[in-house]
Amino acid sequence: MNLKKLTISAMLVAVAVILSSFSIPIGPSRCFPIQHMVNVLAAVFLGPVYGVSMAFCTALIRNLLGTGSLLAFPGSMVGAFVSAMIFKYTRSKIGAYLGEVIGTGILGGMLCYPIASMMMGQKAALFTFVGPFLASTLCGTVIAAVIITALYKSKAVRLIEEYID
């Protein structure tokens, strides 16, 4: 385990939890774009294990604090995983962005169906959460893309990568 990656992960989880008050209610879910931003940053700089772990920790803390729902688990964790795996094997930032959108917006949204219907007692269809999750993840992914583009243009990304490695 890399202590520097763990430290950055903890800071990003803290950012996601602290900014959890910034949510957008869309339909039956609360959309949380900051989580998606953090997922993409983790995918590009930390990798799949850290990204999924961060998504789980953020969802757990938000649920314990009452600022999240059970739907945060599949949405954020699947998005973090898909985004990080695509980036790991392609080194494409656009791939990481698309991975977050597809992983959270489509796959995570569909995985929320059994949780909502069986565990939360909500009546829902398979695609109930796809639209709201897509809206949220698109917003968060755009924020991440702006940050990552700025880091690459300023050459600060080399400092981050040297620090992490």
N, C-alpha and C positions, 0 to 999 in steps of 0.2 A: 504494500500500500504506500502510495506516494503522499507524504505529509503536506506538500504544497498543494496538490490537487484536492486533498481533503479539506484544507483550509479555504481554498477558493470555493469549493462546493458548499461549505458551511456558510460562507458569506452570501452566495447566491440564494441559498435556501432562506436566509434571513431577509434578503431583499424581497423575495417572493412572498414571504409571510407578512412582512411589514406593509408591503403595498397591496395586500389582499383586500384592503378596503376599496381599492379601485376595481370595481366589477361592473359589468353591464348586464342587467337582466334582459334576457331574450327568451321569450316563450317560457317553458317550464324550468329552465336552468339559469344559473348565474354564470355569465361568461367572464373569464379571468385572463385577460391578455398578457399580464406580466408573467404568468406561469409558462406561457408559450415562448415568450422572449427568453426566459431562463433556460427552457428546454433546448432552444437552438444554440444559445451560447455554450451550454454544456456539450452539445453534440459536436460543435466545432473545436472547442478547446480541451474538453476533458474525456470524452468517449462514452460508450454506451453504459458501462457499469455505473459510472458516476452520475450520468444523466438520469437513468432509471431510479437509482437510489435517491437522488435529489428530488425527483418528482414524487416518490413515495413519501419521503420525509416531509415535504411541503404539504402534501395532501393530508397526512396524518396530523401535523401540527395545526393546520387550518381547521380540521374537523374537531380536534380537541378544544380549540379556542372558539368554536361555533361560527367560524367565518367561511366554512366550506361545506361541501356535501359529499356523500359517498361517490357521487359521479365524478369527483375529481381524480379518483384513483385510476380507473381505466383510461380516461381521457388523457391525462397528463403522462402516465407511464408508457402507454403505447406510443404516443407521439414522440416522447423522448427516445424510446428505443429505435423506432423506425428512422427518425432523423439522424441519430448517431450512427446507426449501422450503414445507412447510405453514405454518410460523410466518411466513415472509416474506410469503406471499400472504394469510393470514387474520388475522395478529396474535393468534391464539388460542393461549394457553398450553396448553389442553387439546389442541388440534390438534398442538402440538409433542410433547406426551407420547404421544399416539396414534401420531404419525409415527415416533417412536423405537421403540415397541413393534411396530408393523407392519413398519417397515423392517428392524429387527434381528431380531426374533423370527420373523417369517414369511419375508420376502424374503431377508434375510441368511442365515437358517437353511437355506433351500432352495439358495442359492448356494454353500453349503459342500459340498454333495453332490459336485460335480465335483472340487473341490479335495481333499476327503478320499479319493475313490475313485481319481482319476488321479494326483495329486501325492503323496499321503501313503500310498497303498497300503492304505487302510482299506476294509473292506467296509461299505457304508452304503446306506441307501435315501434317496429324495428328502427325506422328512420326518424323518430321523434326528435332525437338529440343531434342529428347530423347537421341540420341547418344552423342552430345556435352555436354548436361547437366549431363549425366552419367559420362563422363570423368572428368568433373569439380568436381562433388560431390564426386567421388571416391578419387580424390586427396585431397580435403579438409577434407574428413572424415578420411583419413589415418593420416593426420597431427593432427587432433583432438584426434584420438585414441592414438597417440604417447604422446601427452601432458597429456591426462587423465591417461594413464598408468603410466607415470612418477609421476604424482601427487599422485596416489594411492600407488605406491611403496615407495615414500618418506614420506608417511603419511601426506603430506601437505593438502590432501583433507579434513582431519578432521578440520584443521584450517579454511579452506574455508567454510565448512559446519557450523562450530560454528559461524563464523563471520556473515554468511547470516541469520542464524536462530535467 
